[in-house]
Amino acid sequence: MTTHDMQDIEQLARRLIVINHGEKVFNGSMEELTKRYAGQLRSFRFTLQEDAEKIELPERMVPYCSITKDGLHVTIQYGDPVEVTDLTAALLGKYKLADMEIKGPQIDDIVMAAYQG
């Protein structure tokens, strides 16, 4: 089957081949694709109850996290070896959060990462 519908891929494919401009960039299972390309694709979004000038994380997490702040809204993209439980504990210990959302890697983002190499 050939498709650009990511939900089809996720639900039906046991093995996939990703082709970018005629060049095969991946050939394997969905699990292998996720393991190889989803490392930095997890995100932790939250809204602060009170504004903070800067979001600080424990030093050991800093190399594996990217922080984007827009007013009270913050998104942290993170990858291995950072665990969501440790990230949550670090944030809750320092900031008052009004709302939060934790997202794992989405198939669209994983395939896009494969295209980008």
C-alpha positions in Angstrom: 0.0 0.0 0.0 1.2 3.5 -0.8 -0.2 6.3 1.3 0.4 9.7 2.7 -2.3 9.2 5.3 -0.5 8.9 8.6 -3.4 7.3 10.4 -3.4 4.5 7.8 0.3 3.9 8.4 -0.1 3.8 12.1 -3.1 1.4 12.0 -2.3 -0.9 9.2 1.4 -1.0 8.5 3.7 -3.7 10.0 6.6 -2.6 7.9 7.2 0.7 6.2 9.6 2.2 3.8 10.0 6.0 3.8 11.2 7.5 0.5 12.4 11.0 0.2 13.0 12.4 -3.3 13.4 8.9 -4.7 15.9 7.9 -1.9 15.0 5.2 0.7 15.6 6.8 4.1 14.0 4.1 6.2 13.0 0.5 5.9 11.6 -1.4 8.9 8.9 -1.6 11.5 6.9 1.2 13.1 8.6 0.4 16.4 12.1 0.8 14.8 11.0 4.0 13.1 9.8 5.4 16.4 12.9 4.3 18.3 15.2 5.9 15.7 13.4 9.2 15.1 11.2 10.0 18.1 13.9 10.9 20.6 13.2 14.6 20.8 9.6 14.5 19.9 8.0 14.4 23.3 6.5 17.6 24.7 5.3 18.9 28.0 3.1 22.0 27.6 1.8 24.0 30.6 0.3 27.3 31.6 1.8 29.1 34.6 -0.5 30.5 37.3 2.0 33.3 37.8 4.5 34.6 35.3 8.1 33.6 35.6 10.9 35.5 33.9 12.7 32.2 33.1 12.0 28.5 33.3 14.8 26.7 35.0 15.3 23.0 35.0 17.8 20.7 36.9 21.2 21.0 35.2 21.2 17.2 34.2 18.0 17.8 32.1 19.1 21.0 30.3 21.1 19.3 27.4 18.0 17.2 26.5 15.3 19.9 26.7 14.3 22.9 24.5 12.1 25.5 26.2 9.7 27.9 24.4 7.9 30.5 26.5 5.1 32.8 25.3 3.8 34.7 28.3 2.3 32.2 30.7 2.4 29.4 28.1 5.5 27.2 28.1 6.4 24.2 25.9 9.3 21.9 26.7 10.5 19.5 24.0 12.5 16.7 25.7 14.2 13.5 24.9 16.1 10.6 26.4 17.2 10.3 29.1 14.7 12.8 30.6 11.7 11.0 32.1 8.3 12.8 32.2 7.9 12.0 35.9 11.2 13.7 36.7 10.4 16.7 34.5 6.9 17.1 36.1 8.3 16.8 39.6 11.0 19.5 38.9 8.4 21.9 37.5 5.8 21.3 40.2 8.5 21.8 42.8 9.3 25.3 41.5 6.3 26.7 39.6 2.5 26.9 40.1 0.9 25.3 37.0 -2.6 26.1 36.0 -2.8 23.5 33.2 -0.6 20.9 31.6 -0.5 18.6 28.6 2.0 15.8 28.0 2.3 14.5 24.4 4.3 11.6 23.1 5.7 11.4 19.6 3.0 11.7 16.9 3.3 9.7 13.7 3.4 12.8 11.5 6.3 14.2 13.4 8.2 10.9 13.4 7.9 10.5 9.6 8.9 14.2 9.2 12.0 13.5 11.3 12.9 10.5 9.1 12.6 12.8 6.0 15.0 15.3 7.6 17.5 12.6 8.5 
